[in-house]
Amino acid sequence: ILPGFAANSALTVDQATLKLEQNFDQIHSYSASFEQEVQSQQFGRSLTRGSGTVFYLKPGKMVWHYQSPEEHWYITNGQMFWDYLPSAKQVMELKLDQALSGNLPKGFLFGMAKISEQFTVAFDPTHPDDKDGSYYLVLTPKKDQDRILIGTLSLTVDAKTFLVKEAELRDALGNGNHLKFMEIKVNPKVDEKMFKFTIPKGVEKISPADLNSIPGSGEKNSGEGVKPK
């Protein structure tokens, strides 16, 4: 196999990366259903499985709504971040800068980062061709601190649409966080109200510091509020 080529592939790795970047540039809104599995290298098994829906609106607005194993919301309006667990009647509220460490994840969240500028990209040697209609790319952060922060990112990209069908983050210890995306819609009409979170009545607002303190030390909202829809 020639360097930079996938077997039986019409594109070099640089060409595939460029097409993926161009596709990202054209996506202003996005929705999909997803399935997630978190695996432990140490224990050699799956730790958690989940599923739900994700919505994105450029720049930087996102909702991850888990329906299983229990309802859980992760919401950002581009400035604030909310982690809402209805069963516990608690929400963690913090600034986005506090929720995301480093410029790399923030750059992708806001739709500004270029893959080729931030990552070294290669074809996945465990998937040497695209006979099944996919490109398999391995993205390694160029900066040491980013490699420590997020590890490596593997993408399964549809060869026709250049939409990401699967993504897996693998940390330095070999633990994996695998996501599979289905029912993908590109540039659908998205209601901006879903990115505005109002704390429901009776839900306790906590901060990261509260997690190490006495239970119930957060503020309990007395207003009516609404949960995102």
BATISE-421816 format. One record per atom (N, C-alpha, C): residue number from 1; residue in one letter; atom name; y, x, z. Coordinates in steps of 0.2 Angstrom, whole numbers. Layout:
% BATISE-421816
NUM A CA Y X Z
...
//
This chain:
% BATISE-421816
1 I N -6 4 0
1 I CA 0 0 0
1 I C 6 4 0
2 L N 11 3 -5
2 L CA 17 7 -5
2 L C 21 6 1
3 P N 25 11 4
3 P CA 29 10 10
3 P C 34 4 8
4 G N 35 0 13
4 G CA 40 -6 12
4 G C 38 -12 8
5 F N 31 -12 6
5 F CA 29 -18 2
5 F C 23 -21 6
6 A N 23 -27 6
6 A CA 17 -31 8
6 A C 12 -31 2
7 A N 5 -31 4
7 A CA 1 -31 -2
7 A C 1 -38 -5
8 N N 1 -38 -12
8 N CA 1 -44 -16
8 N C 8 -48 -15
9 S N 13 -44 -12
9 S CA 19 -48 -11
9 S C 25 -46 -16
10 A N 29 -50 -18
10 A CA 34 -49 -23
10 A C 40 -46 -20
11 L N 41 -46 -14
11 L CA 47 -44 -10
11 L C 45 -37 -6
12 T N 50 -33 -6
12 T CA 50 -28 -1
12 T C 52 -30 6
13 V N 51 -26 11
13 V CA 53 -29 17
13 V C 61 -30 18
14 D N 65 -25 14
14 D CA 72 -26 14
14 D C 74 -33 11
15 Q N 70 -34 5
15 Q CA 72 -40 2
15 Q C 70 -46 6
16 A N 65 -46 9
16 A CA 63 -52 13
16 A C 68 -53 19
17 T N 70 -47 22
17 T CA 75 -48 27
17 T C 81 -51 25
18 L N 84 -48 19
18 L CA 90 -51 16
18 L C 89 -59 15
19 K N 84 -61 12
19 K CA 83 -68 11
19 K C 83 -72 17
20 L N 80 -69 23
20 L CA 80 -72 29
20 L C 87 -73 32
21 E N 91 -68 31
21 E CA 98 -68 34
21 E C 102 -73 30
22 Q N 101 -73 23
22 Q CA 105 -78 19
22 Q C 103 -85 21
23 N N 97 -86 23
23 N CA 95 -93 25
23 N C 98 -95 31
24 F N 98 -90 36
24 F CA 102 -91 42
24 F C 109 -93 41
25 D N 112 -89 37
25 D CA 119 -91 35
25 D C 121 -98 33
26 Q N 116 -101 30
26 Q CA 117 -107 27
26 Q C 115 -113 32
27 I N 112 -111 37
27 I CA 110 -116 42
27 I C 116 -117 47
28 H N 118 -123 47
28 H CA 124 -125 52
28 H C 121 -130 57
29 S N 116 -133 56
29 S CA 113 -137 61
29 S C 105 -137 60
30 Y N 101 -139 65
30 Y CA 94 -138 65
30 Y C 91 -142 70
31 S N 85 -145 68
31 S CA 81 -148 73
31 S C 73 -147 71
32 A N 69 -147 77
32 A CA 62 -146 76
32 A C 58 -148 82
33 S N 52 -149 81
33 S CA 48 -150 87
33 S C 44 -143 88
34 F N 42 -141 94
34 F CA 39 -135 95
34 F C 34 -135 100
35 E N 29 -130 100
35 E CA 24 -129 105
35 E C 25 -122 107
36 Q N 24 -121 113
36 Q CA 25 -114 116
36 Q C 19 -112 121
37 E N 17 -106 120
37 E CA 12 -103 125
37 E C 14 -97 127
38 V N 14 -96 134
38 V CA 16 -89 137
38 V C 9 -86 139
39 Q N 8 -80 137
39 Q CA 2 -76 138
39 Q C 3 -70 143
40 S N -2 -69 147
40 S CA -1 -63 151
40 S C -6 -58 149
41 Q N -4 -52 148
41 Q CA -8 -46 146
41 Q C -12 -44 152
42 Q N -9 -44 158
42 Q CA -13 -42 164
42 Q C -19 -46 165
43 F N -18 -53 165
43 F CA -23 -57 167
43 F C -28 -60 161
44 G N -25 -58 155
44 G CA -29 -59 149
44 G C -30 -67 147
45 R N -25 -70 149
45 R CA -26 -78 148
45 R C -19 -81 147
46 S N -19 -87 145
46 S CA -13 -91 144
46 S C -10 -93 151
47 L N -4 -92 153
47 L CA -1 -94 159
47 L C 2 -101 159
48 T N 5 -103 153
48 T CA 8 -109 153
48 T C 8 -112 145
49 R N 8 -118 145
49 R CA 9 -121 138
49 R C 14 -127 138
50 G N 18 -128 133
50 G CA 23 -133 133
50 G C 24 -135 126
51 S N 28 -141 126
51 S CA 30 -143 119
51 S C 36 -148 120
52 G N 40 -149 115
52 G CA 46 -153 115
52 G C 50 -152 109
53 T N 56 -153 109
53 T CA 60 -153 103
53 T C 66 -148 104
54 V N 69 -146 99
54 V CA 75 -141 100
54 V C 80 -143 94
55 F N 86 -143 97
55 F CA 92 -145 92
55 F C 97 -139 93
56 Y N 100 -137 87
56 Y CA 105 -132 87
56 Y C 111 -134 82
57 L N 117 -132 84
57 L CA 123 -133 81
57 L C 127 -127 81
58 K N 128 -124 75
58 K CA 132 -118 75
58 K C 140 -119 76
59 P N 143 -115 80
59 P CA 140 -109 83
59 P C 138 -110 91
60 G N 133 -108 92
60 G CA 131 -107 99
60 G C 129 -114 104
61 K N 128 -119 100
61 K CA 126 -125 104
61 K C 119 -127 103
62 M N 115 -128 109
62 M CA 108 -128 108
62 M C 105 -132 114
63 V N 100 -136 112
63 V CA 96 -140 117
63 V C 89 -139 116
64 W N 85 -137 122
64 W CA 78 -136 122
64 W C 76 -142 127
65 H N 72 -147 124
65 H CA 70 -152 128
65 H C 62 -152 128
66 Y N 60 -150 134
66 Y CA 52 -150 135
66 Y C 50 -157 137
67 Q N 45 -159 134
67 Q CA 42 -166 136
67 Q C 35 -164 140
68 S N 32 -158 139
68 S CA 26 -156 143
68 S C 27 -149 144
69 P N 24 -146 150
69 P CA 20 -150 155
69 P C 24 -155 159
70 E N 30 -154 159
70 E CA 34 -159 162
70 E C 41 -159 159
71 E N 45 -164 160
71 E CA 52 -164 157
71 E C 56 -159 160
72 H N 59 -155 155
72 H CA 64 -150 157
72 H C 69 -149 152
73 W N 75 -148 153
73 W CA 81 -147 149
73 W C 84 -140 149
74 Y N 85 -137 144
74 Y CA 89 -131 144
74 Y C 95 -133 138
75 I N 101 -132 141
75 I CA 107 -135 137
75 I C 112 -130 137
76 T N 116 -128 131
76 T CA 122 -124 131
76 T C 127 -127 126
77 N N 133 -128 128
77 N CA 138 -130 124
77 N C 142 -124 121
78 G N 139 -118 121
78 G CA 142 -112 119
78 G C 146 -108 124
79 Q N 148 -112 130
79 Q CA 152 -109 135
79 Q C 148 -109 142
80 M N 145 -115 143
80 M CA 141 -116 149
80 M C 134 -117 148
81 F N 130 -115 153
81 F CA 122 -116 152
81 F C 120 -120 158
82 W N 115 -125 156
82 W CA 112 -129 161
82 W C 105 -129 161
83 D N 101 -128 166
83 D CA 94 -128 167
83 D C 92 -134 171
84 Y N 90 -140 168
84 Y CA 89 -146 172
84 Y C 82 -148 172
85 L N 80 -149 179
85 L CA 73 -151 180
85 L C 73 -158 183
86 P N 72 -163 180
86 P CA 73 -170 183
86 P C 68 -171 189
87 S N 62 -169 188
87 S CA 57 -170 194
87 S C 60 -167 200
88 A N 63 -162 200
88 A CA 66 -158 206
88 A C 73 -161 208
89 K N 76 -165 204
89 K CA 83 -167 205
89 K C 87 -162 206
90 Q N 87 -156 202
90 Q CA 91 -150 202
90 Q C 93 -148 195
91 V N 99 -145 195
91 V CA 101 -142 189
91 V C 105 -136 191
92 M N 103 -130 187
92 M CA 107 -124 188
92 M C 112 -124 183
93 E N 118 -123 185
93 E CA 124 -122 180
93 E C 127 -116 181
94 L N 128 -112 175
94 L CA 131 -106 175
94 L C 134 -104 169
95 K N 139 -100 168
95 K CA 142 -98 162
95 K C 137 -94 158
96 L N 138 -95 151
96 L CA 133 -93 146
96 L C 132 -85 147
97 D N 138 -82 148
97 D CA 138 -74 149
97 D C 133 -72 155
98 Q N 133 -77 160
98 Q CA 128 -75 166
98 Q C 121 -77 164
99 A N 120 -82 160
99 A CA 113 -84 158
99 A C 110 -79 153
100 L N 114 -76 148
100 L CA 111 -72 143
100 L C 114 -65 145
101 S N 109 -60 145
101 S CA 111 -53 146
101 S C 112 -49 140
102 G N 117 -46 138
102 G CA 117 -42 132
102 G C 120 -46 126
103 N N 122 -42 122
103 N CA 126 -45 116
103 N C 121 -47 111
104 L N 114 -45 111
104 L CA 110 -46 105
104 L C 108 -54 106
105 P N 105 -57 111
105 P CA 104 -64 111
105 P C 110 -68 110
106 K N 116 -66 113
106 K CA 121 -70 112
106 K C 123 -70 104
107 G N 123 -65 101
107 G CA 124 -64 94
107 G C 120 -69 90
108 F N 114 -69 91
108 F CA 109 -74 88
108 F C 111 -81 90
109 L N 112 -82 96
109 L CA 114 -89 98
109 L C 120 -92 94
110 F N 125 -88 93
110 F CA 131 -90 90
110 F C 131 -89 83
111 G N 125 -87 80
111 G CA 124 -87 73
111 G C 128 -81 70
112 M N 129 -76 73
112 M CA 134 -70 70
112 M C 130 -64 69
113 A N 124 -63 72
113 A CA 121 -57 72
113 A C 117 -56 65
114 K N 117 -50 62
114 K CA 113 -49 56
114 K C 107 -45 59
115 I N 101 -48 56
115 I CA 95 -45 58
115 I C 94 -37 56
116 S N 97 -35 50
116 S CA 96 -28 48
116 S C 100 -24 52
117 E N 106 -26 55
117 E CA 110 -22 59
117 E C 108 -21 66
118 Q N 104 -26 69
118 Q CA 102 -26 76
118 Q C 94 -24 76
119 F N 90 -24 71
119 F CA 83 -23 72
119 F C 81 -18 66
120 T N 75 -15 68
120 T CA 71 -11 63
120 T C 66 -16 61
121 V N 65 -18 54
121 V CA 61 -23 52
121 V C 55 -20 48
122 A N 49 -22 49
122 A CA 43 -20 46
122 A C 38 -26 44
123 F N 34 -25 39
123 F CA 29 -30 39
123 F C 24 -29 44
124 D N 21 -34 47
124 D CA 16 -34 52
124 D C 9 -31 49
125 P N 7 -25 51
125 P CA 1 -22 49
125 P C -5 -26 50
126 T N -5 -31 55
126 T CA -11 -35 56
126 T C -11 -41 51
127 H N -6 -42 47
127 H CA -6 -47 42
127 H C -3 -44 36
128 P N -8 -40 32
128 P CA -6 -36 27
128 P C -4 -39 20
129 D N -4 -46 20
129 D CA -2 -49 14
129 D C 0 -56 15
130 D N 3 -60 10
130 D CA 5 -66 11
130 D C 1 -72 7
131 K N -5 -71 7
131 K CA -9 -75 3
131 K C -9 -83 6
132 D N -7 -83 12
132 D CA -6 -90 15
132 D C 1 -93 14
133 G N 5 -90 10
133 G CA 11 -92 9
133 G C 16 -90 15
134 S N 15 -85 18
134 S CA 20 -83 24
134 S C 21 -75 23
135 Y N 27 -74 26
135 Y CA 28 -67 27
135 Y C 28 -66 35
136 Y N 25 -60 36
136 Y CA 24 -58 44
136 Y C 28 -52 45
137 L N 34 -53 49
137 L CA 38 -48 50
137 L C 38 -46 58
138 V N 39 -39 59
138 V CA 40 -37 66
138 V C 47 -34 67
139 L N 51 -37 71
139 L CA 57 -34 72
139 L C 58 -31 79
140 T N 60 -24 78
140 T CA 61 -20 84
140 T C 68 -19 85
141 P N 71 -20 91
141 P CA 78 -19 92
141 P C 80 -11 92
142 K N 85 -10 89
142 K CA 87 -3 88
142 K C 90 0 94
143 K N 93 -4 98
143 K CA 95 -1 105
143 K C 90 -1 110
144 D N 90 4 114
144 D CA 85 5 119
144 D C 85 -1 124
145 Q N 92 -3 126
145 Q CA 92 -8 131
145 Q C 90 -15 129
146 D N 91 -16 122
146 D CA 88 -22 119
146 D C 81 -22 119
147 R N 78 -16 118
147 R CA 70 -16 118
147 R C 68 -18 125
148 I N 71 -15 130
148 I CA 69 -17 137
148 I C 70 -24 138
149 L N 76 -27 136
149 L CA 77 -34 137
149 L C 73 -39 134
150 I N 71 -38 127
150 I CA 68 -43 124
150 I C 61 -41 121
151 G N 60 -34 121
151 G CA 54 -31 118
151 G C 54 -32 110
152 T N 48 -34 107
152 T CA 48 -35 100
152 T C 47 -42 98
153 L N 50 -44 92
153 L CA 50 -50 90
153 L C 46 -51 83
154 S N 40 -55 83
154 S CA 37 -56 77
154 S C 38 -63 74
155 L N 39 -63 68
155 L CA 41 -69 64
155 L C 36 -71 59
156 T N 34 -77 59
156 T CA 30 -79 53
156 T C 35 -84 49
157 V N 36 -81 43
157 V CA 42 -84 39
157 V C 38 -88 32
158 D N 40 -94 31
158 D CA 38 -97 25
158 D C 40 -94 19
159 A N 36 -92 14
159 A CA 38 -88 9
159 A C 42 -92 4
160 K N 42 -99 4
160 K CA 46 -103 -1
160 K C 53 -105 2
161 T N 53 -107 8
161 T CA 59 -109 11
161 T C 62 -104 16
162 F N 59 -99 17
162 F CA 61 -94 22
162 F C 64 -96 29
163 L N 60 -102 31
163 L CA 61 -104 38
163 L C 56 -101 42
164 V N 58 -100 48
164 V CA 53 -97 53
164 V C 49 -102 56
165 K N 42 -101 54
165 K CA 37 -106 56
165 K C 34 -104 63
166 E N 34 -98 65
166 E CA 32 -96 72
166 E C 36 -90 74
167 A N 37 -89 80
167 A CA 40 -83 83
167 A C 36 -81 89
168 E N 36 -74 90
168 E CA 33 -72 97
168 E C 37 -66 99
169 L N 39 -67 106
169 L CA 42 -61 109
169 L C 36 -58 113
170 R N 36 -51 113
170 R CA 31 -47 116
170 R C 35 -42 120
171 D N 34 -42 127
171 D CA 38 -37 131
171 D C 34 -30 131
172 A N 37 -26 135
172 A CA 34 -19 136
172 A C 27 -19 139
173 L N 26 -24 143
173 L CA 19 -24 146
173 L C 14 -28 142
174 G N 16 -30 136
174 G CA 11 -34 132
174 G C 11 -41 133
175 N N 15 -44 137
175 N CA 15 -51 138
175 N C 18 -55 132
176 G N 16 -60 130
176 G CA 18 -64 124
176 G C 21 -71 126
177 N N 26 -72 122
177 N CA 29 -79 122
177 N C 29 -82 115
178 H N 25 -86 114
178 H CA 24 -88 107
178 H C 26 -95 106
179 L N 30 -96 100
179 L CA 33 -103 98
179 L C 31 -104 91
180 K N 29 -111 90
180 K CA 27 -113 84
180 K C 32 -119 83
181 F N 35 -119 77
181 F CA 40 -124 75
181 F C 37 -129 70
182 M N 38 -135 70
182 M CA 35 -141 66
182 M C 41 -146 65
183 E N 40 -150 60
183 E CA 45 -155 58
183 E C 52 -153 58
184 I N 53 -147 54
184 I CA 59 -143 54
184 I C 64 -147 49
185 K N 70 -148 52
185 K CA 75 -151 48
185 K C 81 -147 48
186 V N 83 -145 42
186 V CA 89 -140 41
186 V C 95 -144 39
187 N N 101 -143 43
187 N CA 107 -146 42
187 N C 107 -154 43
188 P N 103 -156 48
188 P CA 103 -163 49
188 P C 110 -165 53
189 K N 112 -172 53
189 K CA 117 -174 57
189 K C 116 -174 64
190 V N 119 -170 68
190 V CA 118 -169 75
190 V C 124 -171 79
191 D N 123 -176 84
191 D CA 128 -178 88
191 D C 130 -173 93
192 E N 136 -171 93
192 E CA 139 -166 97
192 E C 138 -168 105
193 K N 138 -174 106
193 K CA 138 -176 113
193 K C 131 -174 117
194 M N 126 -172 113
194 M CA 120 -170 116
194 M C 121 -163 120
195 F N 126 -160 118
195 F CA 127 -153 120
195 F C 132 -153 126
196 K N 134 -159 128
196 K CA 139 -160 134
196 K C 135 -163 140
197 F N 133 -159 145
197 F CA 129 -161 150
197 F C 133 -164 156
198 T N 132 -170 158
198 T CA 135 -172 165
198 T C 130 -173 170
199 I N 131 -170 176
199 I CA 126 -170 181
199 I C 125 -177 183
200 P N 118 -180 183
200 P CA 117 -187 185
200 P C 118 -188 192
201 K N 119 -194 194
201 K CA 120 -195 201
201 K C 113 -193 205
202 G N 114 -190 211
202 G CA 109 -188 215
202 G C 106 -182 214
203 V N 108 -178 208
203 V CA 105 -172 206
203 V C 109 -166 209
204 E N 106 -162 212
204 E CA 108 -156 216
204 E C 110 -150 211
205 K N 116 -148 211
205 K CA 118 -142 207
205 K C 117 -136 211
206 I N 114 -131 208
206 I CA 112 -125 212
206 I C 114 -119 207
207 S N 115 -113 211
207 S CA 117 -107 207
207 S C 111 -102 208
208 P N 111 -97 204
208 P CA 105 -92 205
208 P C 105 -90 212
209 A N 110 -89 216
209 A CA 110 -87 223
209 A C 107 -92 227
210 D N 107 -99 225
210 D CA 104 -104 229
210 D C 96 -103 229
211 L N 93 -100 224
211 L CA 86 -100 224
211 L C 83 -95 229
212 N N 87 -91 232
212 N CA 85 -87 238
212 N C 88 -89 245
213 S N 91 -95 245
213 S CA 93 -98 251
213 S C 89 -104 253
214 I N 92 -107 258
214 I CA 88 -113 261
214 I C 88 -119 256
215 P N 83 -122 255
215 P CA 83 -128 251
215 P C 88 -133 253
216 G N 91 -136 247
216 G CA 96 -141 249
216 G C 103 -138 250
217 S N 104 -132 249
217 S CA 110 -129 250
217 S C 115 -130 244
218 G N 113 -133 239
218 G CA 117 -134 233
218 G C 121 -140 234
219 E N 126 -141 229
219 E CA 130 -147 229
219 E C 126 -153 226
220 K N 126 -159 230
220 K CA 123 -165 227
220 K C 129 -169 224
221 N N 128 -171 217
221 N CA 133 -175 214
221 N C 133 -182 216
222 S N 139 -185 217
222 S CA 139 -192 219
222 S C 141 -196 214
223 G N 143 -193 208
223 G CA 145 -197 202
223 G C 140 -200 199
224 E N 141 -205 194
224 E CA 136 -208 190
224 E C 132 -203 186
225 G N 136 -200 181
225 G CA 134 -195 177
225 G C 129 -198 172
226 V N 127 -195 167
226 V CA 122 -196 162
226 V C 118 -190 160
227 K N 112 -191 159
227 K CA 108 -185 157
227 K C 108 -185 149
228 P N 107 -179 146
228 P CA 108 -179 139
228 P C 103 -183 135
229 K N 105 -185 129
229 K CA 101 -189 125
229 K C 100 -186 118
//
